[in-house]
Amino acid sequence: MKTKDIREKFLRFFEKNGHTRVPSSSLRLDGDPTLLFPNAGMNQFKECFLGSEKRDYVRAVTSQKCMRISGKHNDLESVGISATHHTFFEMLGNFSFGDYFKKEAIEFGWAFVTEELQFDPSRLWVTIFEKDNEAHDLWVNHTPVPPERVVRLGEKDNFWAMGDTGPCGPCTEIHVYRGEDPSKASAQGFLNDDGSFVEIWNLVFMEFNRDQAGKLTPLPKPSVDTGMGLDRVAAIKQGSWSNYNNDILRSIISRCEELSGIPYDGSSFARRDLRTDKGYAQDVAMRVIADHSRALAFLIGDGIHPSNDGRGYVLRRILRRAARHGRALEFDAPFLKETTGRVVDIYTESYPELASRKEIIQRVVDAEERKFYETLDSGLTVLHREREALGSSTVLPGAVAFLLHDTYGFPLDLTEDALKPYSITVDRDGFGKSMEAQKKRSREDREERGIAFVSREVGGAPTEFLGYDAAKADSSLVEVFFEVDTSKSASAGERASIVTGATPFYAESGGQVGDTGIITGKDFVFEVRDTQKTASGHYIHSGVVRSGELSKGQIGMSVDLSIDSKRRASIRLNHSATHLVHAALRKVLGTHVQQAGSRVDERSLRFDYSHFEAVSSDHLREISEIVNSEIRSNHEVRTEIMSVEDAKARGAMALFGEKYGKEVRVVEIGPRSLELCGGTHVQRSGDIGFLLIDSESGISAGVRRIECTTGDIAESQIEQVFKMQRELSALLKSEPSEVTHRIEKQLERIKQLERERNELQARVAQNASGDLVERARTTPSGVKVVVEQIPDTDTDALRSLVDRLKVSLGSGIVALASSHGGTGILVAGVTSDLTSKFHAGNLVKEAASAGGGRGGGRADFAQAGGVDPAMLEQSLQKMYELIG
């Protein structure tokens, strides 16, 4: 059975048994702020299990894309070493939301593994929670499994919980015996964990709610959540106990063999020395590359791009780890473009969206890998030097690991990975302290700018949004939060957050910022400064009490809500303009352009998109012309609610990887723009007035950003340009049309004057060098030294003079200082015969610090700036003392 056949068998089996086939959620998992990535099939149904979301089905079946590389589910260190651990994998699962329970789940499980997958029943063993007698009886009485093959285990192994509190329950697992003779399998062998049993399916029975005291209360509607790893089952059905031998992963490994010319062995997973056993290191490298290439393809395919935080940073870590392992295969140039391309080819039939984004995936991977190659060798050189400096110590200082992370882009796990062959570990506490110090600086910076992040949970029905049609509304107060959680009230000037049953305030979503405005109650006036939405659909109005007192006792009372209509109107202009910019980008640059992020506020719009090169000025002009033409056409902006299928059939653009409900809101602006969007928009495109492109730039590999203004702000910016042109025209005494030409002539004149000045300085320096050589001193150790201060000379002239003096001295050290442009400069050089004894960079660094400056450089040449001009003599004296 091929992997794709097993996946389809599973989905069809449960569809035949009354389950709704639900597509995998995106790896972005935007609806759950508690997770970076889905790590189990149940993630997208979390609210269904909690009872806060109702769907039109009570049975579901999925093949869920998962990542286990963060939090408590982090398998990264085991990838390539273990036969069964991965970063990305597919989890097959069937779910019941208060419908069937243990009996049906067990019967379905047994039928599928024995009838559909045709596992030998004599090889199947099951585990249950030690106190779950019901599951024991169901296995023994409703399947052919004999009692001696039902093993009871404790809470650690067979009791599942969503968290410390909340839904939980016992689970039962199906295991396959991998020994030659199934009659020799025993419960004792199972308990000894001797490697002869492999778990293939976990059936979780959510039947309790655990409170903070640890008390278990039966749930009114128990549910079922199951998970089967597709890679593992495929490998076993294809005759191997290693996932890397299944048809998917082995094909990616084959691409590594083709590219490197090195054969893959893979016959043993016994741990060996990665440093001395070249064949083993190459096997591990191929497995790591195969696993990571698959993860990269699916992450980028779901719209995640390399960045310095969040999901983008995880992607970057994976890519860099794979690139480093490429060295074991003697790759000296980027190669991941080829292996991710193989991934797309393999999965095209099952995931056609990957094929549509193949070019984007490969170009993003290639650009990011090339970027890393620029620092990889430098970082590895630093790591080698620091490792050598450890001597007999086996722990790399955390500060060094942080330097590699911060300066050379080495994620911590990559550094640890590189040190494993030498049995050296990293001082994680020290690394953590360095990282925390950086975070503290970042937090202090955010606090200075008034930025804060707070997570809130609210129960009850979601907030009803009225803001498409209304700027004002009245509703009841549902919940109040205070800056200090133990507070019962907030007075004028104090921060708080309000939840109402309904609201005209738009909550930040889809790139559009949250509304601001006023909420008025009987005893208070509250200024809303931001509006956010929880995963459960509750709108959190955050802000400050303007007058009166806001208290918990007012919950249930009626309040009046009024948005800042002028601000909302400006946001509307920018949001509708964003849609037109998106359409224009696709028309001018190509349909590979996909949205990668956006921000729309009252001042401007920012749109991030997939593209691989700077946009030319001609293309920017064409984009601007298209958008402004659509604005002048004054199209009616139409919104319509329809099914996702109908929207896609009409060609509506969707944010790739976004999770949508069965019905979506479609926004149409003229013939060019049709998008799924929940934001607020103008009534006609002409309301936008005018769009001005401010900038276009690259922000990461394969992602670019365009920033624009509209309406009054764009008009004001144009007026500022014309004003500047008039002022320049007056200063240059020329017509406005000649300003550019006159400035070019002035710049040419400045350059000519700078050349003449440099030539003059060079002649002065040449004349001075003879006098300086004559004034050279000899230190007690016999080293000739020129240590002098030169009046008002720039860095380039000092560098040139240092080079001349080194030649004139033949053997010696030169240190020159000058005050130029209000700052002190220090430049030093060491002749080649003395660099083994004196390092110019170290000398300059210490000498400059004596005058409050900073600097460094090579062994033969270095410079420093920022020296207090009044302290230049002290710095030079320090230099002479250091040379001794």
Disulfide bonds with the S-S distance in Angstrom:
none
